Amino acid sequence: RIPAPLDQLGIPVDAVVTHVNGLPVTDSKSFLAAIKLILDAKKPVMVEFVADRETKAIEYRVIDG
């Protein structure tokens, strides 16, 4: 579940993240591992989640500064 500090990402608080770029997420450890793999490869990040009984997704892009 998304804690309040991450609500700035646009994912509702208490949403349940299910996948990151198609990789299943079962806990915070698998979520962080998936994000690290994707960010290291500098790929866009697609986060799938369930909120209000609906499956939704948000895509994030990493921009080098």
C-alpha positions in Angstrom: 0.0 0.0 0.0 1.1 3.5 -0.8 2.0 5.5 2.3 1.2 9.2 2.6 4.7 10.5 1.7 4.4 8.9 -1.7 1.1 10.5 -2.6 2.9 13.2 -4.6 3.5 10.5 -7.2 -0.2 10.6 -8.1 -0.9 7.2 -6.8 -3.7 7.4 -4.2 -2.9 6.8 -0.6 -3.8 3.2 0.3 -3.7 2.0 -3.3 -2.2 -1.5 -3.7 0.7 -1.6 -6.2 0.6 -4.8 -8.2 3.2 -4.5 -10.9 6.1 -2.3 -12.0 6.8 -2.6 -15.7 5.1 -6.0 -15.7 7.1 -7.3 -12.8 4.9 -8.5 -9.9 5.1 -6.5 -6.7 4.3 -8.5 -3.5 6.0 -6.3 -0.9 8.1 -3.1 -0.4 11.3 -5.1 -1.1 10.1 -6.3 -4.5 8.8 -2.8 -5.3 12.2 -1.2 -4.6 14.1 -4.0 -6.5 11.9 -3.5 -9.6 12.3 0.3 -9.5 16.1 0.0 -9.1 16.4 -2.3 -12.1 14.3 0.0 -14.2 16.0 3.3 -13.1 19.4 1.7 -13.7 18.4 0.9 -17.3 17.0 4.5 -17.6 13.6 3.1 -18.9 10.2 4.6 -18.3 8.5 3.3 -15.2 4.9 1.9 -15.5 3.3 1.4 -12.1 0.1 -0.6 -12.0 -2.1 -0.4 -8.9 -5.6 -1.1 -7.6 -7.6 1.8 -6.1 -11.3 1.9 -5.4 -11.6 -1.6 -6.8 -10.2 -0.5 -10.2 -6.9 -1.4 -11.8 -5.1 1.7 -13.0 -1.6 2.6 -14.2 0.7 5.6 -14.2 3.8 6.0 -16.3 6.8 8.0 -15.1 9.8 9.0 -17.2 13.2 9.8 -15.7 14.8 12.9 -17.2 18.5 13.5 -16.7 19.3 17.0 -15.6 
